Amino acid sequence: METYEFMKNGSELFNKINNKYSLWAKRHGISYNELSVLYTVFNNGKCTQKCICDEWFLPKQTVNSVCKNMIKTGIIIMEQNLMDKRETLISLTPK
């Protein structure tokens, strides 16, 4: 029963935190997923889509769609990682 209570409390806390992020994003005219991308790229300087997926538990397709829209609006750019050509790095534009 101890493990169940721990998991239940952790899940409730996780949901409360995610709800706060979601409300903040909505108040600022962006989606939770857009906030997730912006937050991760801002904190890391440059990162991969996989990094965003892992940090926010988002599906790859969702992150990819958000990134494509942000590229169209000029908020982020994607460039090949010079150290590992298999990776594409996301970074913020001055906009």
C-alpha positions as CSV (number, residue, x, y, z in Angstrom):
1,M,0.0,0.0,0.0
2,E,2.9,2.3,0.6
3,T,4.0,2.2,-3.0
4,Y,0.5,2.9,-4.2
5,E,0.2,6.0,-2.0
6,F,3.6,7.2,-3.2
7,M,2.6,6.8,-6.8
8,K,-0.8,8.4,-6.3
9,N,0.7,11.4,-4.6
10,G,3.3,11.8,-7.2
11,S,0.8,11.6,-10.0
12,E,-1.5,14.2,-8.4
13,L,1.5,16.6,-8.0
14,F,2.6,16.0,-11.6
15,N,-1.0,16.8,-12.8
16,K,-1.1,20.0,-10.7
17,I,2.2,21.2,-12.1
18,N,1.2,20.5,-15.7
19,N,-2.1,22.2,-15.1
20,K,-0.3,25.4,-14.0
21,Y,1.9,25.3,-17.1
22,S,-1.1,24.8,-19.3
23,L,-3.0,27.7,-17.7
24,W,0.0,30.0,-18.0
25,A,0.4,29.1,-21.7
26,K,-3.3,29.7,-22.4
27,R,-3.2,33.2,-20.8
28,H,-0.2,34.1,-23.0
29,G,-1.9,32.9,-26.2
30,I,0.2,29.7,-26.8
31,S,-0.5,26.0,-26.3
32,Y,1.0,23.8,-23.7
33,N,3.0,22.1,-26.4
34,E,4.4,25.4,-27.7
35,L,5.4,26.4,-24.2
36,S,7.2,23.0,-23.8
37,V,9.2,23.6,-26.9
38,L,10.0,27.2,-26.1
39,Y,10.9,26.5,-22.5
40,T,13.3,23.6,-23.4
41,V,15.0,25.5,-26.2
42,F,15.4,28.6,-24.1
43,N,16.9,26.7,-21.1
44,N,19.2,24.5,-23.3
45,G,20.2,27.1,-25.9
46,K,20.0,24.4,-28.5
47,C,18.4,21.0,-28.3
48,T,16.9,18.2,-30.3
49,Q,13.3,17.2,-30.7
50,K,14.1,14.1,-28.8
51,C,15.3,16.2,-25.8
52,I,11.9,18.0,-25.8
53,C,10.0,14.7,-26.0
54,D,12.0,13.2,-23.2
55,E,11.7,16.2,-20.9
56,W,7.9,16.8,-21.4
57,F,6.7,13.3,-22.2
58,L,5.3,14.4,-25.5
59,P,4.9,12.3,-28.6
60,K,7.5,12.9,-31.4
61,Q,4.8,13.7,-33.9
62,T,3.4,16.5,-31.6
63,V,6.8,18.1,-31.1
64,N,7.6,17.8,-34.8
65,S,4.3,19.6,-35.7
66,V,4.9,22.3,-33.2
67,C,8.4,22.9,-34.5
68,K,7.3,23.1,-38.1
69,N,4.7,25.8,-37.2
70,M,7.3,27.7,-35.2
71,I,9.7,27.6,-38.1
72,K,7.0,29.0,-40.4
73,T,6.4,31.9,-37.9
74,G,10.2,32.5,-37.5
75,I,10.4,31.7,-33.8
76,I,12.9,28.8,-34.1
77,I,15.4,27.5,-36.6
78,M,16.7,24.0,-37.1
79,E,20.2,23.3,-38.2
80,Q,22.3,20.1,-38.5
81,N,24.5,19.3,-35.5
82,L,28.1,19.6,-36.7
83,M,29.3,17.1,-34.1
84,D,26.6,14.4,-35.0
85,K,25.2,14.9,-38.5
86,R,22.3,12.6,-37.6
87,E,20.9,15.2,-35.2
88,T,19.1,18.4,-35.9
89,L,19.4,21.2,-33.4
90,I,16.6,23.6,-32.6
91,S,17.4,27.2,-31.5
92,L,15.5,30.4,-30.9
93,T,15.6,33.2,-33.4
94,P,15.9,36.9,-32.2
95,K,12.1,37.1,-32.9
